[in-house]
Amino acid sequence: FPSQPLEAPDLLPFYSPDKLLRETPLLPGDRIPLPRPRPVPRPAHTTFHLHHRHKLWES
């Protein structure tokens, strides 16, 4: 079913061709290098605390 156009304010006064930005497609040879994942440093006592809590839950 074709829908009727809704009433809306005219946006042409806000249109300026010199400020119009376009995205360029990413070509296969133009790969953006992703940052390498780094492990988050955690204090040793928190790991032991989780292990202890897991043992308590199992019992």
N, C-alpha and C positions, 0 to 999 in steps of 0.2 A: 504494500500500500504506500503510495507516495505521501509523504507528510507535508503539511503546509509549513512555510517558513515562519519562524517565530519572530515577533517584534523585538528588535534589539537596537541599541544605539549604533550609529554609523562609526566604524573604526578607521575609516580612511584618513581622518585628520591626524591620527597617530602614526600613520604609515610614512616612513621615509626610506627610500631605496638605498641611500648612502649608509644607513645604519642597519640594513638587513644582513643578518649573518646566516651563512649556510654551512652545514657540516659536510666535509668531504668524506667520501667513503674510504675505509681503511683497506688498502690494497694488500694482497697476500705477502708481498715483500716488505711492507711497512709495519712490521709487528712492533708493538710497544713493549719494551721489556718490563715485566712485572717485578715488583720487589720480592726478594727472597724471604720466605717465612722464617721468623726467628722464634725460638722457644722463649716463653716468658719465664724469667727467673723467679723461683718461689723459694721461700725459706724452708729448710729441711724439716723443721718441727711441724709444719702444716701437713706435710706428707705423712709423717708418723701419726699425727692426730687422726687423719682420715682412715689410716689402716687400723688404728685402735678402735675407732667408732664402727668401722665395718665389722670387726670381730665382735663387738658388743651387739650389733644388730643380728648377726648370725646366731648368737646363742639365745 
